Amino acid sequence: MSDITVRHTPGRDRFEILDAGNVIGKAAYKEYDGGESPQRIFYHTVINEEYGGQGLAGRLATAALDSTVADGIGIVPVCPFIKKFLAKHPEYLASVVAVTPAHLEFLESAIAARTRG
């Protein structure tokens, strides 16, 4: 596992975890302008099945959340994995934004637009 890296791919709205340069998982998000401050809605985290049980989802979440906080962006946890991760890592709580109906409506529209186009 020495070739495991994480990168931010803003053009694809996701953080990716790679093994020797091959994408083996992702934490997908949508940028949201909450008016008061920028926010990042995390809605899906997945690791390829053959890499399961190695702590890679946690490593990916840590990199994604650290980067989000460093950029001064609020964390909106819609993804069940990210919600669970945040419950175990209170160091991120100051950056967490409660999920609202507006977040969910925006996310639904954004995902629908992406699948149409």
N, C-alpha and C positions, 0 to 999 in steps of 0.2 A: 504493500500500500504506500510505498514511498513516492509514487508518481501521482498521488491524489492532490489535486489543486482545486481552488474555487475561483471563479471569475464572475464579474458583473457584466452582463450583456444588455445594456440599456436599450439598444435597438430592438430587442426581442422582449423587453419588460420582464427580465428574469435574472436570477443568479444561477449559475451552472456549476456542478461539481463534475470534475473530469478525472479519468484514470488514463494516464499516458496520452493526454490530449483528446480522448473520446468522452463525450458527454454521457454521464451515467446517472444524472439526476438534475432536478431543477426546483427552484422556488420561484413561482410565477407571481407577479404583482401587476397592479395598475397604479399609475400616478394619479393622485386626486388633489384638486385644489379646494381645500376646505375653507377657503376664505381667510381665516386667521393665519394659517401656516400650511406649507405643503405636507401632504400625507402620502403614504405608500400602502395600498391595500394588498396584503398578501392573501392570495386565495387558493393556491394549490402548491403542495410540496410533494415530490415523488422521487424515489430512488429506484433504479432498475432492480428487479427482484433478485438477481444473482448477487447483488451487493448488499442485500438486507442484513440486518443484525450486526453491522460493523461500526455503528455509531456515525455513519456518514450523513444521515439526515440532520443530526445534531450539529455536526461540523458545518454543514451547509447553512443551517439556520443561524448559527453563531456568526458566520461571515456576513450573511445577508443583513442581519439585524445590526451588527457592529457598523457596517457601512452606512446603513440607513440613519442610525443615530449620529454618526460622524458627519453626515451631510445635513444634519439639522432637520430631518424629515420625520414626521410622526409615523408610528407603526399602527396600522389598522388590521387586527388579526381576524380574518374571516376563515382562513385555512385551519382545519382542526389540529393539524400537527403544530403549527405555529402557536395556536392558543395553548396547547398542552405544554409546549416548550417554554412559553412565557410564564406559565404557572410555576414552573420549576426554577426560573431565572429572574428573580425580582429586580436584578440590576437594570433591567430594561423598562420597568414600570413607569418611570418618569416620561418616557417617550411614547407610551401606549395611548392610543385614542380609542375611545369606546365606539364600537360599531353602531351605526345609525341606519335607519331606513334609507336615507339619502346615499350612504355608501353602497348599500346593497342594490339600489336602483341604478346607480352609476355603473357598478360592476356588471350587472346583468346586461345593460345596454352596450357596454364596451365589449363584452364577450360575444354578444349577439352580432355586433358590427364586424368583429374580427372573423367570425365564422361565415358571414355573408360575403366578405370581401376577399 
